[in-house]
């Protein structure tokens, strides 16, 4: 099996084409925040070997995104080894690591088509992938699922590599939904901030955890539509201060163990 067939095409970090763009204070801040996020995912066990991505747009007039260097575990990601790429996934500066260009296709499709999508997260956690494989999808009948009532988009699996046609279908399926279940695959969220995207993913992940645990024990009690509608209005993902507080709490747990991501 060659790398291309497995959807693992790496770009060659084209040094000759890479431009030299100064690192702004905003980019430095984004780098530290995103590196912390990779370590939070590691803390939570939301890792998939060297695969999957969290991408964050650098504030500024140009569309530049930060992404993990391909080949490193999330526990090895630091502020300085994150790769800054353009919307096509090409590094904007000479870099030490390639990126997984095939994996970036999904992220670039969302960043490129939804202007508000400044941060995109994607995971293959076991319970998240398990729920993505279910015919009925996510149950809203849990504390976490109810907050996501009517907020979830589904996109059917078409294979590992996302070609141009699939990108268009995926973006059409997502619409304006910020919580996405990639069927038979995994979970994806986006937000206007990193903290918002994290909050949606945390809610979705907890919903999957509880659904899988409950379904293994018996039949899940259905919630009335009125309760689901009310709970949706109270969703934590819509509360920016709560989103930031939740994320900051996890960063403090990471900082207790290892602050090397800040470098
Ligand atoms: Zn995936």
Boltz pocket constraint, residues with backbone or C-beta under 6 A from the ligand:
constraints:
  - pocket:
      binder: B
      contacts: [[A, 52], [A, 122], [A, 123], [A, 124], [A, 185], [A, 186]]
      max_distance: 6.0
